[in-house]
Each structure stands twice: as structure tokens, then as C-alpha cells.
Amino acid sequence: MSNVVNKLIFNCLVQYGNVALPEVGSLKVEGDPKKVSFAEGIEENNILVTDLIAEQGGLPAEEAKALYNDWLTSATTEEGIIRVEGVGTITLRHFAIDNELNHALNGEALPTATLRKRCRCRWIWWLVALLLIGAAVALYFCPCDCLTALCGSSECGKCTTAEMEVESACDEECVEVEPSVVPYEEQNVAIAVTPAPAATKPAEKGADYKFKRYNVSVGVFSIKYNARACAKQDPLNIGSANYIIAPYPGGRWIVIAYETDDLMEAEGVRRHHQRTQRDVWVYKHH
């Protein structure tokens, strides 16, 4: 029976250009050259394969439906892929056409995929890469090793300074290497050290803080540590010590950059800073 259902689906696509598979979706022929597309839905003008089974076999709708269910079970793999012999393969939202159906629709076979010949000389590139890595390692360790080679002993050469001085334990055998750069003569120069300014941090206010009516703010945080971090980042470039961390309704904390009782003044400050920082707003304290 499986071959009969496969053939009905094949003939329906070739003759009518569409077929519907209950509980699966619909197949439709379109384009030039002709291709078959899959859709999860079923439209009114789609031809149900169960109707074809009932018509061709002279069966009631219930028996045709049962035969279709048996076919669907046998055609579906464990991965949910539906294989319709001679038609194609239905995967998740995709349909791959078989050569037999493509030939019936377009009169030509599907193009065969050709594999590019594997390069047999790839090992040469690996060899070149290894040689380059080895050369880089040798150059990195060259100063000490080269000077040691001059002594003829593995315990002789030692790199001790930027001037490549050689300290030798075999004075009679070692070749003395003169520094190519005249040693720098130490001079007593008085260096004036200016102490760094003490670290500044934003002002933190408690629950008794008296807000002004309008406050230009840069953020509200549920954790005070995050509010401190925001102020230390100085988002408005006014200095971290010029921010105020104050209590905010709901047990949160607000970071204030400017406070005033004049609404126009607060809005002017907000507009000025919004040129470089978008997250600036005016908090009106009631």
C-alpha cells in the first residue's frame, strides 16, 4: 500500500501541481524551472491525498484515512523525517525533491554534486608552518644560546643585562665579549615627586536627606554598591565627588548629578548632558 500512496502523491503533483498530507502539510509546484515547496498549513484548493485514496480504491473516508495513517507511520523515521519514494523527503519546514519527480516536472535530471579534489601537497604547507614556528622559537632563545656556543660549554654563557654581558666560569677558554653600547653613567638627579590627590568618592546621604524639588539623575539602583559604581564611572564627566547617592522610594538608591528648585534650570542641565549621555532625567521630589 505504501507504493500506491507514493504514486498517488507523485501523480497529483505532476497533474494538478499540489497535494495535501493531513497532519503534515501541503506540497505545491511553482516557479520555472519547476520546484516543489512545502507548507505546514493546508489550503482549501489543496487536493487531499486521503480523498485520492478513497476515490482510487472505492473506499469509505474512514478506511482511506486509516490506510493513510499506516502509510504515514511507515514513511516517518525516528527523527521525524518523512520519506516519499519517487517524490522527495520532508524535513522540518523543508522539502528535498527526488530526481524522478524533478525529471517529470522539468524533463531533466537534478545536477550532480561534484567533490573538489583534495590537495595532495597539503603536507608541504604543514612542513613550512612547522619550520617557521621552529625558526621563531630559535630566534627567541638565540641570545643566550649563541653566547653559550662561543664558550663551548653549556654552563658558560649567561644573559644578565640589556647590554649582553657574559659572566663566565671558564676564564681561560671563553671569548670575552665587549659591550657594543657604552655603559650609562649613573648621575644623582633630584626628582620632585608630587603626591597624588586623595581619592574622591560621591557623597552618600541617609534617609533624612532633604531633596531639592528637581534633581538631574543618571540612574536608580536597588543595590547601593551599584549606585556607587555608577557615580565612580562619572558618566557626565563632572567628577565622581560631585554626585549624590540618596535614598529613593521602594528601598532603592538614586544617583543625582545636579539639584535645584528651578524646573527650567534642571531641564537646561539635563539637555546639556543629554548631548553626550542619553540616560539623564529629572526626578521631581514631592
PLY file of the C-alpha trace (Angstrom):
ply
format ascii 1.0
element vertex 286
property float x
property float y
property float z
element edge 285
property int vertex1
property int vertex2
end_header
0.00 0.00 0.00
2.92 2.35 0.62
3.90 2.29 -3.05
0.31 3.10 -4.04
0.19 6.20 -1.79
3.60 7.33 -3.03
2.39 7.02 -6.63
-0.83 8.94 -5.88
1.20 11.82 -4.38
3.55 11.76 -7.38
0.72 11.84 -9.95
-1.19 14.56 -8.08
1.86 16.87 -8.10
2.55 16.26 -11.78
-1.09 16.65 -12.93
-2.53 19.23 -10.53
0.53 20.95 -9.02
-0.38 20.42 -5.36
-1.25 17.79 -2.79
-2.19 17.92 0.89
-0.96 15.48 3.53
-3.22 15.58 6.62
-1.38 16.27 9.92
1.76 17.10 7.90
1.16 19.98 5.47
0.97 20.59 1.74
3.27 20.38 -1.29
2.99 22.87 -4.16
4.66 23.08 -7.58
5.80 26.57 -8.57
8.46 28.54 -10.46
10.36 27.99 -13.69
12.15 25.64 -13.65
9.51 23.98 -11.53
10.24 23.41 -7.89
8.21 21.91 -5.05
7.73 23.90 -1.85
6.41 22.63 1.48
4.00 24.47 3.80
2.77 23.34 7.19
-0.78 24.55 6.51
-3.42 23.16 4.14
-5.46 25.48 1.91
-8.97 24.92 0.55
-7.78 24.35 -3.03
-5.28 21.67 -2.00
-6.14 18.11 -3.01
-6.21 15.76 -0.01
-4.32 12.52 -0.52
-6.96 10.76 1.59
-9.60 11.74 -0.99
-7.43 10.26 -3.72
-7.09 7.01 -1.76
-10.82 6.80 -1.25
-11.56 7.60 -4.90
-8.99 5.26 -6.44
-9.77 2.37 -4.10
-13.51 2.88 -3.83
-13.22 3.05 -0.04
-15.13 4.92 2.62
-13.43 8.01 4.05
-12.69 6.23 7.36
-10.85 3.35 5.69
-8.95 5.75 3.43
-7.89 7.71 6.49
-6.74 4.53 8.25
-4.69 3.46 5.23
-3.12 6.94 5.06
-2.20 6.79 8.77
-0.49 3.41 8.24
1.46 4.84 5.31
2.46 7.94 7.28
3.72 5.81 10.18
5.86 3.66 7.90
7.18 6.67 5.96
8.25 8.63 9.07
11.64 7.96 10.68
12.50 8.29 14.38
13.92 11.76 13.64
10.56 12.92 12.24
11.68 12.84 8.58
9.03 11.78 6.05
10.31 9.89 3.02
8.01 9.72 -0.06
9.65 7.40 -2.58
9.96 8.97 -6.03
8.74 12.34 -4.71
11.17 13.58 -2.08
11.95 14.00 1.61
10.08 16.28 4.03
12.08 17.59 6.97
11.37 20.48 9.32
9.91 23.21 7.04
11.90 21.93 4.07
11.34 19.61 1.07
14.09 17.94 -0.97
12.84 16.73 -4.35
13.76 13.35 -5.83
15.31 13.06 -9.27
12.30 11.11 -10.56
9.79 13.88 -9.77
12.15 16.62 -10.98
12.51 14.79 -14.31
8.73 14.51 -14.64
8.27 18.25 -13.96
11.23 19.70 -15.87
12.31 16.95 -18.23
15.85 16.93 -16.86
17.77 15.29 -14.07
18.96 17.03 -10.97
22.53 18.34 -11.18
25.03 16.02 -9.58
27.29 17.38 -6.89
31.00 17.07 -7.58
33.58 16.96 -4.84
36.67 19.10 -5.16
39.83 17.06 -5.39
41.75 17.01 -2.19
45.13 18.67 -2.42
47.84 16.05 -2.06
50.50 18.61 -1.30
48.91 19.89 1.87
51.67 18.27 3.94
54.12 20.72 2.38
52.26 23.65 3.94
52.30 21.92 7.32
56.04 21.42 6.96
56.55 25.11 6.09
54.45 26.14 9.10
56.49 23.91 11.43
59.75 25.33 10.05
58.53 28.88 10.61
57.49 28.07 14.17
60.86 26.45 14.82
62.70 29.48 13.43
60.68 31.82 15.63
61.47 29.76 18.74
65.16 29.65 17.83
65.31 33.42 17.36
63.53 33.98 20.67
66.11 31.95 22.59
69.07 32.90 20.39
70.94 35.49 22.60
71.78 33.15 25.46
72.31 30.08 23.30
74.57 31.89 20.82
76.81 33.30 23.55
76.96 29.92 25.22
78.11 28.41 21.93
81.10 30.80 21.93
82.34 29.28 25.17
81.92 25.72 24.07
80.24 24.87 27.37
76.58 24.67 28.36
77.39 26.32 31.69
79.31 29.24 30.35
77.03 31.90 28.82
74.52 33.81 30.90
72.39 36.77 29.82
72.39 39.15 32.74
71.82 42.69 31.40
70.38 44.54 28.43
73.99 45.09 27.26
74.52 41.30 26.85
77.38 40.99 29.35
78.79 37.50 29.65
79.70 36.07 33.02
82.00 33.10 32.57
83.05 30.26 34.81
85.87 29.24 32.38
88.03 32.35 32.01
90.77 30.69 30.02
88.52 29.18 27.36
85.80 31.80 26.95
85.96 34.56 24.41
85.45 37.92 26.05
82.56 39.83 24.51
82.81 43.60 24.77
79.54 45.51 25.16
78.59 47.34 22.00
76.99 50.17 23.93
78.83 52.47 26.29
77.50 51.87 29.81
75.35 54.64 31.19
77.00 56.61 33.97
74.73 56.98 36.93
74.06 60.56 37.97
72.45 61.86 41.11
69.39 63.69 39.90
66.88 65.08 42.33
63.38 64.08 41.31
60.49 66.08 42.65
57.56 63.83 43.49
54.16 65.45 43.66
51.80 63.50 45.94
48.71 62.23 44.16
45.44 63.83 45.23
43.36 61.86 47.65
40.75 59.66 46.03
37.36 61.26 45.96
34.05 59.48 46.22
30.42 60.54 45.79
28.52 61.95 48.72
26.17 59.42 50.32
23.05 60.60 52.10
20.84 58.83 54.57
17.09 58.59 54.99
16.95 62.12 56.46
18.35 63.71 53.30
16.35 66.77 52.20
15.85 66.67 48.46
15.54 69.78 46.41
12.49 69.90 44.19
14.19 68.95 40.90
17.14 66.55 40.65
19.06 65.73 37.47
19.73 61.99 37.83
21.68 59.33 35.97
20.24 56.15 37.46
18.24 54.34 40.13
19.59 51.10 41.64
18.25 48.51 44.03
21.75 47.88 45.45
23.77 50.73 46.91
27.03 49.22 45.66
25.82 49.56 42.06
24.91 53.21 42.68
28.43 53.85 43.96
29.92 52.16 40.91
27.80 54.33 38.61
28.99 57.52 40.29
32.64 56.41 40.21
32.37 55.89 36.46
31.48 59.61 36.16
29.02 59.24 33.24
28.57 63.03 32.87
32.27 63.86 33.24
31.71 66.17 36.23
33.93 64.36 38.73
32.82 61.44 40.87
32.80 63.59 44.03
30.04 65.80 42.57
27.42 63.03 42.56
25.00 62.43 45.40
23.71 58.97 46.32
20.42 59.34 48.12
17.51 57.07 49.17
14.78 56.51 46.59
11.24 55.19 47.13
10.96 51.41 47.24
14.21 50.88 49.15
16.35 51.84 46.16
19.11 54.42 45.61
19.25 57.31 43.15
22.42 58.90 41.72
21.99 62.69 41.47
24.31 64.84 39.37
22.61 68.22 39.93
19.86 69.52 42.21
17.84 72.74 42.14
14.42 74.17 42.98
14.07 75.70 39.49
12.50 73.43 36.86
13.87 75.45 33.91
17.37 75.25 35.34
17.08 71.49 35.85
15.79 70.97 32.30
18.65 73.06 30.92
21.22 70.92 32.74
19.51 67.77 31.51
19.51 68.90 27.88
23.16 69.90 28.14
24.27 66.49 29.37
22.00 64.52 27.04
24.25 65.56 24.16
26.80 63.04 25.39
24.77 60.81 27.72
21.23 59.72 26.87
20.34 58.25 30.28
19.79 61.56 32.04
16.41 62.56 33.51
14.85 64.95 36.00
13.49 63.46 39.21
10.79 65.65 40.77
10.73 65.22 44.54
7.25 65.60 46.07
0 1
1 2
2 3
3 4
4 5
5 6
6 7
7 8
8 9
9 10
10 11
11 12
12 13
13 14
14 15
15 16
16 17
17 18
18 19
19 20
20 21
21 22
22 23
23 24
24 25
25 26
26 27
27 28
28 29
29 30
30 31
31 32
32 33
33 34
34 35
35 36
36 37
37 38
38 39
39 40
40 41
41 42
42 43
43 44
44 45
45 46
46 47
47 48
48 49
49 50
50 51
51 52
52 53
53 54
54 55
55 56
56 57
57 58
58 59
59 60
60 61
61 62
62 63
63 64
64 65
65 66
66 67
67 68
68 69
69 70
70 71
71 72
72 73
73 74
74 75
75 76
76 77
77 78
78 79
79 80
80 81
81 82
82 83
83 84
84 85
85 86
86 87
87 88
88 89
89 90
90 91
91 92
92 93
93 94
94 95
95 96
96 97
97 98
98 99
99 100
100 101
101 102
102 103
103 104
104 105
105 106
106 107
107 108
108 109
109 110
110 111
111 112
112 113
113 114
114 115
115 116
116 117
117 118
118 119
119 120
120 121
121 122
122 123
123 124
124 125
125 126
126 127
127 128
128 129
129 130
130 131
131 132
132 133
133 134
134 135
135 136
136 137
137 138
138 139
139 140
140 141
141 142
142 143
143 144
144 145
145 146
146 147
147 148
148 149
149 150
150 151
151 152
152 153
153 154
154 155
155 156
156 157
157 158
158 159
159 160
160 161
161 162
162 163
163 164
164 165
165 166
166 167
167 168
168 169
169 170
170 171
171 172
172 173
173 174
174 175
175 176
176 177
177 178
178 179
179 180
180 181
181 182
182 183
183 184
184 185
185 186
186 187
187 188
188 189
189 190
190 191
191 192
192 193
193 194
194 195
195 196
196 197
197 198
198 199
199 200
200 201
201 202
202 203
203 204
204 205
205 206
206 207
207 208
208 209
209 210
210 211
211 212
212 213
213 214
214 215
215 216
216 217
217 218
218 219
219 220
220 221
221 222
222 223
223 224
224 225
225 226
226 227
227 228
228 229
229 230
230 231
231 232
232 233
233 234
234 235
235 236
236 237
237 238
238 239
239 240
240 241
241 242
242 243
243 244
244 245
245 246
246 247
247 248
248 249
249 250
250 251
251 252
252 253
253 254
254 255
255 256
256 257
257 258
258 259
259 260
260 261
261 262
262 263
263 264
264 265
265 266
266 267
267 268
268 269
269 270
270 271
271 272
272 273
273 274
274 275
275 276
276 277
277 278
278 279
279 280
280 281
281 282
282 283
283 284
284 285
